[in-house]
């Protein structure tokens, strides 16, 4: 079997020569989650990822699932050259390797702003490997905030010029925040206005939704109709009027996985993640917590047996 070449580092494309210099600015956003294979190994992998040059990362573990996301969306880019980018990709792969095979999902992405171009990279799972998919484009004024501009400093501008340029700086800053994901989180629908729907699980499960710093915190617990005995589970399954309701009984009874989905009003999925219900089997007070990025188009949180497209 022919050995496949390793995937290119962030900021490179097939057929192009990777840049060796460090970018002027680095923006990173998104979440990587999966099912825990070895918690100690996973924590070590995230610690190493935090030293790879793309800023610190934090990890949340709940109900056998984990979520890894950057602590800040804009980090210092000094030293994040081609070698550092390769190291970052290796450390990110270590995180994926610490998850159970086939359970990793991610929308993690980064943007490298150079003097003459921008490299935007989305990290995707292909089999067991995390691979960067990159597009390059010319740099625009929106990619640069006031601090990264190479034009004359404030001291060289008159008060009148500053008054004229202030709105442009504001627009550029807002564009930068939007591209980094901060505006989307800042304008996210308040948690109190986001509906919750347990779907085929009915009153077997209860959903609580709160938010903090633009992140929705979803908590699952036993509902009033949670079957606490095998007989109650069999009775509920027998009384199910649809195949989906019967399948939901099987998921609850076995403590299997379900999907927590953030949906728009038309049902389009904005984000989804897996949750394992096993902790609810043995502890009446157990809760399962997961996190979902906030969004201005968020309408409801839905529990589903199957993943959304």
N, C-alpha and C positions, 0 to 999 in steps of 0.2 A: 504493500500500500504506500502510495506517494505521500510524503509528509507535506501538509499544507503550510504555507508561509504564515507567520504571525500577523494579526491584524495591524493596520497602521495606527500610529498614535493620534490623539486629538489634534486637529489642525492640519491633517494631511488628507489627500485624496488619492484614489488609485490613479497611477500614471503621472503623478505630480511629485516634485521634489519637496519634502517637508522643510519648513523653515527652521533654521537653527537658533534664531534670535527669540528673545522673550517678547510677549505682547506688551502693549502699553496699558491694557486693561483686561481684566478677566471677570466674567459674570457666569455664575453657575446656579442652576435651579432644578427643581424636580425631586422625585422620590424614587428610591429603589426598595422594593420589599419582597419578601419571600417567607418560606417556612424554615424555622431554625433546625439546623442539623447538629451543630455543636456550639453551645452558647459561648463557651470560653474562647474557642477559635474565632467566632464571629466578633466578639468584643476586641480581640487582638487585631483582627483585620481592619476594623473601623478605626482603631487607634493609629495603625500604620497609614491608613488612608488620609487621616488628618494631618500627617506630616509630609504628604507628597507634593505640597505646593499649591493646592487649590483651596486652601482654607480648612477650617475644622468641620467635622461632620458629627452629627449626633445620631444615636440609635434608640429606638423604642421597641420593646419586646412585650407582647401580650398574646395570651392564648396560643402559644406555639408559633406565632407569626412575628416578624420583625419589620421595621421600617427604618431606612437610613436616608437622611436628608442633610443638605448643607446648613451649617449654623448661620451663615450669611450668604446672600446672593451676589455680593460684590466684594472681592477680596484683592489684596495687593498682588500685582502680577509680576513683580520683580523676581527674576530667577526662574520663571515658569517657561523655560526654553524647551527645545525638542526632547532633550534627555529627561527633564522633569515631567514632560507630558507622557513619555513612555512609562516612567515610574508610576505616575498617577493611574494609567490604564492597568498596569500590573497589579497595583494595590486594589483597584476597583474589581478586578477579576478575582482577587483573593476573597473579597467580600461575597461575591457570587458563588465561589467554590465552598464557602462556609454554609450555604443554604442547601436544603434538600433539592436534588436534581429535578428540574422541570417546574419549580415553584417560583422562580424569580420573575418579577414583572417590574418594569422601570419606564419612566419618562424623563430620566435624568438628562440634562442638556447643559452645554456650556458655550460661551461666546468669547472668542479671543479677538481683541481689537488691536490691530497693528497700525503703523503709521499710514500705510497705503491700502490695506484691505482688512476684511473681517472674515474670520473662520467660525462658522456656526456648526456645532457638532451635537448630534443626538446619539445617545448610547442605546443600542438595541441588543436583545438576546437572540443569538442564532445558535440553536442547539444548547451546548453548555458554555458557550463563549459570549462574552460581552464585546461587541464590536462598535467602533465609532463610525457614524455616517456623517460626512462633513460636506458642507457647501461653502464655497468662497465667493465673496462679492466685494465690490469697491466699498471703501469706508465712506460714510456720510456724516453730516453734521450731527445727526441724531445719535450716532454711535459714540460721540464724544461729549462728555460733560465739561463744565468750565475748567475742572482741574486737569484734564488731559489735553486741553487745547494748546497748540503751539503758537498761537497768535500773541500779540502784545498784551502784557499784563495790565491789571487794573490801574496801576500807577501811571500808565501811558495814555489813559483815556480821560477825556474831559467829562465833567458832570453831565453835559448834554448828551455826549456819546453813550455814557453809562445808562441814561434814561432810555435811549433808543435800543440799546442792546439787552437791557434787563428782560424784556418779554421774550427775546430769542433764547437767552440763557434758561428762562423758565420752561419754554417749550422743549428745549434740548434735554433739560433735567427730567421733565415728565416723560419724554420719549425713552430716556435711559431707564427710568424706573419701570415703565411699562414693559420694555424688553426684558428686564430682569425679573419681572413677575410681581414686583411690589405693588404696583397700582391695582392689579387684578385682585390681590389679597386685601388691599386697603379698601377696595370698593365691593368686597364680597357681601353677598346677601346676609343680613344678620341671622344667626342661628335660630332665633325665635320665629323667624319668618319662613324657615325652610321646613317643609312638611316631612314627616317620616311615614314610611309604609313598610310593614313587615311582610307584604306579599303572601305567598302560600304558607308562611309560618303562622299567620294569624296571631292569636293571643298566646301562642306557646312562647314567644319571645317579646321582650320589651326593649324599645330603643330610646336612648336619651342622647340629645345633641346639644353641645355647647361649642363655643369658639373662643380662640385666643390668638392674637397677633395674626389674624387672617387664616388660621388653620381650624378646621372643624374637628372636634373631638367626638367620636361616636362611641357610645357605650352600650353593649348588649348585655342583657340579664334575663333570668327566667321571667316569663310572663305569667299571668293568672291561669292560663290554660296549659302550662308546662306539665307534661305527664311525668309524675314522680314515681310511678311503678310500672313494671312490664305490662300489667293488666290494663292500666290506664292508657299506655301507649298503644296496645293492641286495639282497645276500644276506639281510640281516636282514629287510628289507621282504618279500621273497619267502617267508621262513619264518614270517612273522607269521600267527597262527591267528585273530586277530580284526581287525575293521576299526579298533578303537581302537588296537591295537598297531601297525598299519600307519600310521595317522595320526600316532602318536607318532614313528615313524621319519621321517616327512616334516617334523615340527616340529624334530627334532634336526638333520636334514640341511640344513635351510634357516636354522636359527638363529632360528626364530620364537618367539612368546610361548607361555607356559604360565601356569597359575594356581597359586599357592601358597595353600593353604587351611588354616585352623586349624579343626578339627572337634571337636565333642563326641563322646561315646562312641556316641550314636545316629546320628551322621553329620550332625547339624545344623551348618551353617557358622557360626562365630563371627566370622570375619574372613577376607578374601582379598585378594590383590594379584597383579598381573601381573609376570612376569619375562621378559626377552628373553634367549635362549640364544646370540645371535650371537657374544659374546666367546669361547665355547668352540670355535668353528670353527677359529680360527687359532692358538690358544695352548693347549698341552696342560696348562699349569699355571694357566689362568685360573679364577677363581671368580666367582660372581654372588651378591651379598649383598642381602638384603631384611630388613625388620623387621616384626614382627607384635606387637600389644599382648598382654600376658600375660592369662590368664583362669583363674579357679579351676576352670572346667569343661573346660579344654583336655584333649583325649585324644590327638589325633594331628595331625601335619602331613601334608597330602596334596598330591601333584602331580597336576594335572588338565588335560585338554584344554579343558574348558568351565567357565564360571563357575558357582558354586553359586547357588541362589536365596537 
